[in-house]
């Protein structure tokens, strides 16, 4: 995956945003809490700030460095 969006190499699209959010949710959110996240991700206007705030609140492990970079890219492009 190319995470160098903020350098002007590429812009993160809504589709890429959704794919990245699904990835992060599947990796860091306990399975019993995922359905609400998935519903939000599929909305026409993705509530990115709310999703990321909730992700931070319910994640069950510390995010690794690569995923932290991805999270910063999402914030840069959508918050």
Residue, then its C-alpha position, 0 to 999 in steps of 0.5 A: x500500500x502507498x501511504x505517501x498521500x500527503x506528499x502529493x503523490x496521490x490523494x486518498x479516495x473515498x474508496x481507499x478510505x473505506x478499505x483502510x478503515x475496514x482494515x484497521x477495524x478488523x485488526x484492532x477492534x474486538x469482533x463483537x464491536x465491529x458491526x457499528x463501525x462497518x455500518x458507519x463506514x458504508x454511509x455516503x458521508x463517512x463520519x471519519x472523526x467519530x470512527x477514529x475516536x471510537x476506534x481509539x476507545x475500543x481497540x484491544x491492542x496498541x497500534x503498530x507503527x505502520x498502522x499509526x502512519x496510515x491513521x495519520x494519513x487518514x486524519x490528514x486527508x479527511x479530518 
